[in-house]
Amino acid sequence: MDINQSRTLSWLPFKAAEIPFTRDVAGWAIVGLNLLSAAWSTFVFLGFLRLSPVEWVMINTCAPSVYLFAVAFLLKSPLLMVAASVWMLRFGVGGLFVFSWEGVNLVAQVGHLLMTAGVLYTAWRVIGERRWRALTLGVALGLVALIPFTLLQGAWFEARPGLLESLFSGSYGPPGQ
C-alpha cells in the first residue's frame, strides 16, 4: 500500500484489515444500479408518501443499506462492504422471501435482486481475494450494528399494527388513506 492509500484509510476503524481493492466494471454496474433503485425508493417514501426520515429508515431500510454499500465501494473498503452486505443480506435477500411478487412490490423486488447481486459480488471479491480478516471484522461490525437496529425496528413496527403486513402485500399507501 503506498502512502496516498494509507492516508485515505487512516480514519477507518480496523484499518489494519484494509487493503484497498481495485474497483472493476462489474462493481461499478452493481453499485450504480443499486443506487438508482435506492434513490427511486427514497423518492417514493420521502417525496410521494411524505414519510418522516425516521419512518423512511424504519420502513425502507434497504436504501440506507445500499448507500452505505456504495460509500464502502467508493472508499475501496472490503471491510465496510462486508458490513453493509450483512444489512443487504437481511433486508434485500430477505425481502425476496417476504414481499409479494405482484403489483407495486415488483419494483421493490427488483431492488432486492440488485441488493442480492451486491451481496454476491462482495462475497466473490472478498472470498476470492482471501480477505479473511476483512470478512470476519466486516461481518462482526455489520452484526453489531444490525442486531440492535433490528430490535428497535421490531418494536417500532409492533407499535404500528398492520403496517408491516400492508408493506409486504403491496397495499401500503400514503398516510391518511
C-alpha positions as CSV (number, residue, x, y, z in Angstrom):
1,M,0.0,0.0,0.0
2,D,1.5,3.3,-1.0
3,I,1.5,6.5,1.2
4,N,-1.6,8.0,-0.5
5,Q,-3.7,4.9,0.0
6,S,-2.6,4.8,3.7
7,R,-3.8,8.4,4.2
8,T,-7.1,7.7,2.6
9,L,-7.8,4.9,5.0
10,S,-6.2,6.3,8.2
11,W,-9.6,7.3,9.7
12,L,-11.3,4.0,9.1
13,P,-11.8,1.6,12.0
14,F,-9.9,-1.7,11.7
15,K,-7.5,-0.1,9.1
16,A,-5.1,-2.9,9.6
17,A,-7.7,-5.2,7.9
18,E,-7.9,-2.9,5.0
19,I,-6.0,-3.4,1.8
20,P,-7.9,-1.4,-0.8
21,F,-9.2,-3.3,-3.7
22,T,-9.4,-2.2,-7.3
23,R,-12.9,-1.3,-8.4
24,D,-14.0,-3.1,-11.6
25,V,-16.7,-2.7,-14.2
26,A,-19.0,-5.3,-12.5
27,G,-18.7,-3.5,-9.2
28,W,-19.5,-0.1,-10.8
29,A,-22.5,-1.6,-12.6
30,I,-23.8,-3.2,-9.4
31,V,-23.3,-0.1,-7.3
32,G,-24.8,2.2,-10.0
33,L,-27.9,0.1,-10.4
34,N,-28.3,-0.3,-6.7
35,L,-28.0,3.5,-6.2
36,L,-30.7,4.1,-8.9
37,S,-33.0,1.7,-7.1
38,A,-32.3,3.2,-3.7
39,A,-32.7,6.7,-5.0
40,W,-36.1,5.8,-6.5
41,S,-37.3,4.2,-3.3
42,T,-36.1,7.1,-1.3
43,F,-38.1,9.5,-3.5
44,V,-41.2,7.3,-3.2
45,F,-41.1,7.1,0.6
46,L,-39.9,10.7,1.3
47,G,-41.4,12.5,-1.6
48,F,-44.5,10.7,-2.7
49,L,-45.6,9.1,0.6
50,R,-44.2,12.1,2.6
51,L,-42.8,10.0,5.4
52,S,-40.5,11.4,8.1
53,P,-36.8,10.4,7.9
54,V,-37.4,8.1,10.9
55,E,-40.4,6.4,9.2
56,W,-38.3,6.1,6.0
57,V,-35.4,4.4,7.8
58,M,-37.7,2.0,9.6
59,I,-39.8,1.1,6.6
60,N,-37.2,1.4,3.8
61,T,-34.0,0.1,5.5
62,C,-32.9,-1.2,2.1
63,A,-32.0,2.3,0.8
64,P,-29.7,3.3,3.7
65,S,-28.0,-0.1,3.4
66,V,-27.3,0.5,-0.3
67,Y,-26.0,4.0,0.4
68,L,-23.5,2.5,2.9
69,F,-22.5,-0.2,0.4
70,A,-21.9,2.5,-2.3
71,V,-19.8,4.6,0.1
72,A,-17.8,1.5,1.1
73,F,-17.2,0.7,-2.6
74,L,-16.1,4.3,-3.3
75,L,-13.7,4.1,-0.4
76,K,-12.4,0.8,-1.8
77,S,-13.1,-0.8,1.6
78,P,-13.8,-4.5,1.6
79,L,-14.4,-4.4,5.4
80,L,-17.2,-1.8,5.1
81,M,-18.6,-3.5,2.0
82,V,-19.0,-6.7,4.0
83,A,-20.6,-4.8,6.9
84,A,-23.1,-3.2,4.5
85,S,-23.6,-6.6,2.9
86,V,-24.8,-8.0,6.2
87,W,-27.6,-5.4,6.2
88,M,-28.3,-6.0,2.5
89,L,-28.5,-9.8,3.1
90,R,-31.0,-9.2,5.9
91,F,-33.2,-6.6,4.1
92,G,-32.5,-7.2,0.4
93,V,-32.1,-11.0,0.1
94,G,-34.6,-11.5,3.0
95,G,-37.0,-9.2,1.2
96,L,-37.2,-11.6,-1.7
97,F,-39.0,-14.0,0.6
98,V,-41.4,-11.8,2.5
99,F,-42.6,-9.3,-0.1
100,S,-45.2,-10.3,-2.6
101,W,-44.2,-10.7,-6.3
102,E,-47.1,-8.6,-7.7
103,G,-48.2,-5.0,-8.2
104,V,-46.0,-2.2,-6.8
105,N,-43.9,-4.7,-4.9
106,L,-42.4,-5.9,-8.2
107,V,-40.3,-2.6,-8.2
108,A,-39.2,-3.4,-4.6
109,Q,-38.3,-6.9,-5.7
110,V,-36.1,-5.6,-8.5
111,G,-34.3,-3.6,-5.8
112,H,-34.0,-6.7,-3.6
113,L,-32.5,-8.6,-6.6
114,L,-29.9,-5.9,-7.1
115,M,-29.0,-6.0,-3.4
116,T,-28.6,-9.7,-3.7
117,A,-26.2,-9.1,-6.6
118,G,-24.3,-6.7,-4.4
119,V,-24.0,-9.3,-1.6
120,L,-22.8,-11.9,-4.1
121,Y,-20.3,-9.5,-5.7
122,T,-18.9,-8.6,-2.2
123,A,-18.6,-12.3,-1.3
124,W,-17.0,-13.1,-4.6
125,R,-14.4,-10.3,-4.2
126,V,-13.6,-10.8,-0.5
127,I,-13.5,-14.6,-0.5
128,G,-11.9,-14.8,-3.9
129,E,-9.1,-12.5,-2.8
130,R,-8.8,-14.4,0.6
131,R,-9.5,-11.3,2.7
132,W,-10.4,-13.3,5.8
133,R,-9.7,-10.6,8.3
134,A,-11.9,-8.1,6.4
135,L,-14.6,-10.7,6.1
136,T,-14.5,-11.6,9.8
137,L,-14.4,-8.0,11.0
138,G,-16.9,-6.8,8.4
139,V,-19.5,-9.5,9.5
140,A,-18.9,-8.6,13.1
141,L,-19.2,-4.9,12.5
142,G,-22.4,-5.4,10.4
143,L,-24.0,-7.6,13.1
144,V,-23.0,-5.3,16.0
145,A,-25.0,-2.5,14.2
146,L,-27.7,-4.7,12.8
147,I,-28.9,-6.6,15.9
148,P,-29.8,-3.6,18.0
149,F,-31.3,-1.9,15.0
150,T,-33.5,-4.9,14.2
151,L,-34.7,-5.0,17.8
152,L,-35.6,-1.2,17.6
153,Q,-37.2,-1.7,14.3
154,G,-39.3,-4.6,15.6
155,A,-40.5,-2.5,18.5
156,W,-41.3,0.3,16.1
157,F,-43.4,-2.0,13.9
158,E,-45.1,-3.5,16.9
159,A,-46.4,-0.1,17.9
160,R,-48.0,0.2,14.4
161,P,-50.2,-2.9,13.9
162,G,-50.9,-3.9,10.3
163,L,-48.2,-1.7,8.8
164,L,-45.8,-4.5,8.1
165,E,-48.4,-6.7,6.5
166,S,-49.5,-3.8,4.2
167,L,-45.9,-3.3,3.1
168,F,-45.4,-7.0,2.4
169,S,-48.7,-7.3,0.5
170,G,-48.1,-4.1,-1.5
171,S,-51.2,-2.4,-0.2
172,Y,-49.4,0.4,1.7
173,G,-50.4,3.9,0.7
174,P,-49.8,7.5,1.8
175,P,-50.6,8.2,5.4
176,G,-54.3,9.1,5.9
177,Q,-55.6,6.9,3.1
